[in-house]
Amino acid sequence: MSATVEKRIGALLLCAVFCVFCFGCGAPDAPRADGPAWSGLRVLREVPLSYATQFSVTEYEGGYTLIEIETSGRFLLVPEGAGVPDGLDADVTVLYSPLDRIYLAATSGMDFFRALDAISNIRLSGTNENGWYIEEAKAAMRAGDMRFAGKYNAPDYELIYSEQCDLAIESTMIYHSPEIKEQLEKLGVPVLVERSSYETDPLGRMEWIKLYGALTGKTAEAEAWFDAECESLLPLLEQPKTQKTVAFFYITTNGTVNVRKSTDYVPKMIEMAGGRYVFDSLDSGSALSTVNMTMEHFYDGAKDADVLIYNSTIDTELFTVDELLQKSALLQSFRAVQNGDVWCTGKDLFQSPTGFGKLILDMHRVLTDPDAPETLTYLHKLTDGGR
């Protein structure tokens, strides 16, 4: 059977499912449009943002909350039992509180729900149990409180509809499969595309907890959490810089080295920790936050770096220097390798945006404390493997 025929059959099956649900007893109730006049609602406050630039949250009287996400859209959260305001702009997507049957396809979002003790708001996951490093998510799936509903590019539409999903949270990867977003919306499932990965400041990424706080009715908790994280970093930020140089990288399957552009949030974390990123003027001219370079180019720029940090969030997690040298023997001549100052991130880091503050503290410890433990919160030192 050709791929074209398979796609047509899939489309027909989806249409059949859509018709069964939309005209069956499981169809969602029509939205209430008996709310107050939108133009007359008074703004109570703008949720304060110190670092994030990709979203805003505005609170209105009557419990209404407007969320605006850069290039993604506007969403009005309607309080439970209230109606949709009259005269609301047509481009505003209406969400109804409480949002407690969410389909979460944006993996990075789970950590924010965990930090807010709101994982119970997620009914469907775009990652299966084995794909989670967040124990609370794994436990919810084991208990059946959270179900796997297919990856972002292959969702289980029937399950999503039958579970009366009230919101799908997607990463910008959904833009590579725009038909998925369209089909979800045809099924009556609002789609919110979150853009925390577009924040260039690590604290800006962490500040997205305020958006998730708005979605879950935990704005106060989110603001308190963020303020506490920032306060924990204040003593560090007031200390003089060490000026030690750091290379953050991993080696791809074809032997090139993937590094962060100098404008990315990781170099800013290194700077906040008191160090200096070795590639301080690196820009590929593309929208990507990373650059692939040859090992020879990487050698020229990083051979004298004081510290090497291997990024395992994409590649395999390393534990020994021998494992690193198996990827390239040229690394043997790097200063940090010879001095035993090579570290690796944990595999769980990419699912832990709320841990960026602790990662900065880890980096600071590595840069300032010669007796830094081999294992910190998100970094561990590569051992010599018994050589």
N, C-alpha and C positions, 0 to 999 in steps of 0.2 A: 504494500500500500504506500503510495507516495506521500510525502510530507504535506503537499497541498490538499490531498483528499482527507488526510487526518485532521488538518486544521478546519476544513469545512464540516466534518463530522462533529468535531469538538464544539464548533460554533452552534451547530444545530442542537446539540445536547444542552448547551448552556441556555439557549433560547427556551428549550422545553422546560428546564428547571425554573427559569425565570417566570414563565407563564404559570407553572403549577403554583409557585409560591405567591406570585402577585395577585392571583385570582382565588387563592385558597384562604382557609381560615387563619393562616399564619401571617397574613399581610399586616404590616404595621399600621397603627392608627394615623389618621391624617393630622398634620400639625395644627395646633391651636393658633388662631390668628386674632385672638381677642385681647391682646396685651395692650399696654399703654402706648401712646404716640411716641415713636422713636425720637422725633425732633424735640420732644418736651422732657426727655429723661436727663436728669442732671448728673454730670460727671462727679464722682466722689473723689477719685484719685487715680493717678497713673502709678502702677506698681514701679517702684524705683529700680533702675538698672544702672549698675556701675561699670560694667564691662561688655555685656552682650549688646550686639548691634543688629541681630537678625530677627528680633521679635519685639513686640510690646504688648502690655496687658493694661487695659483700662477698665476700672470698676465704676458701674453706674448705680444709681439708686434703684431700689427694688430687687437687688441681688443679681442684676445682669452684668456680664463680663464680656468685653470685646477683646479678642486675641487677634493680633495682626502679625503675620509672618512674611518676611521679605520674599517677594516673588511667588509665594505659596498661596496667599489668600487671607481673607478675614473670616473669623468665626465668632458667632455670638453664642455664649453659654447662657441658656435660659434656666432660671431656677425652677426647682421641682414645683409643679402645680401652677406655674405661671404661663401666660400666653406669649406668643411671638409679638413683639412691638409692631404696631401699625406704621407703615411707611418705611420699613427697614430697606436699605439698599439691596438691589437684586443680587449683587455679587457677594453678599454675606451668607455664609453657610451657617445654618442654625444647628446647635447642639443642645441636647436636653439633659439637664442634671437629674439624677446622678448618672455619670458615665461609668457604669460598672460591668459592661460587657464589651470591653475593648478588644480589638484584634491588633496586636502589636507586632508589626513586621520590621520596625526600626530597632535593631538589636540594642543600640546604645541607650534606648529609652528605659529599658528594664531597670537599670541601676538607679535611675531617678525614682521610679515607683518603689523600689526596695528602700531607698533612703527615707521615703515619706511613709513607709509602712502601708503602702497602697497597692501591693501586688494583687490583692483580691479584686481590684478593679479590672484586671486583665483576665478575660475569659479564654481568649484564643491567642496562640503564639505562632509567629512565623519561623521559629527555631524549635527543633525538637529537643527532647530532654537531654540527649547526649551532647547537644551543641551548646548548652548553657554552662558557664562557669559560676553563675550566681546560684548559690545553693537554695535560696528561697524560691527561685523559679523552678529549679529541678524538683523540689519538694512538692510544689503546687501541681506540677504535671504528674508526678507519681501518685498523688492523692486524687487526681481526676478533676481538681478545681480549675485547672488550666489545660486546654487541649491544643494539640498541634493542628493548625488549619492550613498547612502548606506554606512554602516560601513566598516571598513577596512577588516573585514572577510566576508562581504556579499555585495560587490560592485555591482552597476548597470552597468554591462559591456556595455549594449546597449547605455545607456545615456552617459557614459564616452567616447565611441567611436564617437557617433553622435555629441558630443560637441567638437570633435577634440582636446581632452585633450593632452597637450604637455609635461606634467610631473605629475607623481604621487609621492607625498611625504608621506612616511609611517614611523611609529615608528617601533621599533624592535619587536613589537607584531606581525608584519607580518610574522616573522619567525615561528610562531606557525601555520600559514596557508600558507606554501610555494607555494601551487598550485595557490593561488590568485596572487602572484607576477608573476608567470610564465604565467598565462593567460593574465594579463595586458601587459606583454612584447610581447606576441604573437599578441596582438592587436596593437602593434606598440607604446605603451605608456611606455616611460622610467620610471623606478622606482628608486627613491632615498630613502634609508633608513637612516633617521637621528638618531644620537646617543647622543643628548645633555644630555639625562638622565644618560649617563655613565660618565659624568664629575663629579669628586669628589669635585671640588671647585665651590662654588656658582657663583663666577665671571667667571669661565670657562663656566658654563651654559649660563650666560648672553652673553658671548662673541660669542655665536653662531649667534648672530645678524649679524656678519660679513659674515657668510656663506649665510644667507638670503639676505644680501646686495649684494653679488656677483650674486645671482640668479636673482635679480630684477633690476640690474644695478644701485644700490644705495650704492656702497661700501664706498664712501666718507661720506655719511650720517650715515651709520652704524658705521664707525670708530669714527665719531664725537660724536654720541650718547653714545657709550661705554666709550670714554674718559671722557665725562661729568659725567657719572654715577660713574666712579672710583674716579674722583676728589671730588665728593660729600661725599665720604666715607673717604677721607684722614684725615680730622680732628679727626674723630672717632678712626681711627686705631692708631693715635699717642697718644691717651689718655691711662692712666694706666688701667689695668684690674680691674674690681670690685671683681672678684672671687666669685660672687654669683652663686649658682648652679641652673641649669634649667633642667627640665624634659619635653621632647616633646613626645607626645604619643596620642594614641586613644585606645578605648576599643572595641574589636571585638564582633561580634554577639554571639560567644560561650564563652565570658567572659574572654578571654585572653587579654593581653595588648600588643599592637604593638608599638615598639620603634625603633629608628634609630640605626644602628651600629655606633660605634664611628668614623669610617672612612668615614661616609657619609657626604654629603655637609651640612646637617642641623646642626650637631654639630659644623662644621666650621663656620657657620653663627653665632651661639651662641658665639663662641670664638671671632669672629670679633667684635661682639657687646659688648664684655667686660665681658662675663660670662664664666661659665664652665659647660659643659654637664655632668650630673650626672653619666651616664654610659660611662666613659672615656676609658674603655678597653673591650668593648663589640664587639665580632666578632663570628658569627655563623659558619664560615667556608664555607658558601654558597655564591653564586654570588649575592644574594638578598641584598638590601640596608637596609632591616628591619629585626627585630627579634620579634617573638611572645614569650611572657613569661607569667607565671602564675601571678595572682594578688598578691600572696604572695611574689613572687620574685620581682615584681615591688615595693611592699611596702618596702621590705628590702633596695632597692637601692634608692628610691625616697621619702620616707616619710619625710626626713628632707630637701628636696630641697627648695630653697628660692622661686622659681617661677615654676608654672606648666603652660604649654602651650598645649592646647588640639588641635589636628590636625583634622579639620573637612573636609579636602579635600576628605577623603574616607568615614568617618562616618558623622552622622548628625551634623549640626552646632548647638552649644549650646549657650545659652544666660544667664542662671542662674546657680547658684551653685546647686540648687535643681535638675536640669536636670542632672548635673554631678553625684550627689550622687545616683540618680536612677540607674545609671549604676553599681555602687559599693558603698555600705555604708562604706566600709573600708577607702575610700578616706577622710572621715570626720576627721580622725585623722592625716592627712598630715599637715605639718607645713604651707605650702602655702595656703591651704584651710582655716585653722584657722586664718591666717593673711590676708585673702582676696586678695591674689596675684595669682589669677588664670585667665588665658587668653585663648582665642580661636581664631584660624585663620578663615578667611572668606572662604566661599565655592569657591570663584573665584580664590583662590591662585594657584591651580594646573594648571590653564590656563594662569598664569601671570608670566612666567620666567623673563620677563623684570622688574618685581617688586621686585626681590630679594634684590636689594640695599635698597629699601625703607623698606623691611621687617627687614633687619639688623638694620636700623635706628630705627624702631619701637621697636625691642628687646632692643636696647641700651637705649631708652627712658624708657622702663619698668624697666630696671636694675638700672638706675641712677636717675630717677626723681620720688620722692614720690607723686608728683602731676600730674603724667602722666594721660592724659585724658582717659576716659573709652573707647573711640573709636579712634584708630589711622588709618593708611592706610590699614593695613592687619591684625591687631589684635584688638580684643575688649575684655574688662574685663567682666568676669561673675559676674552678680549682685547677691545680696543675695535673690532676688525674693520676697522681702517683708517679709522675716522671722523675 
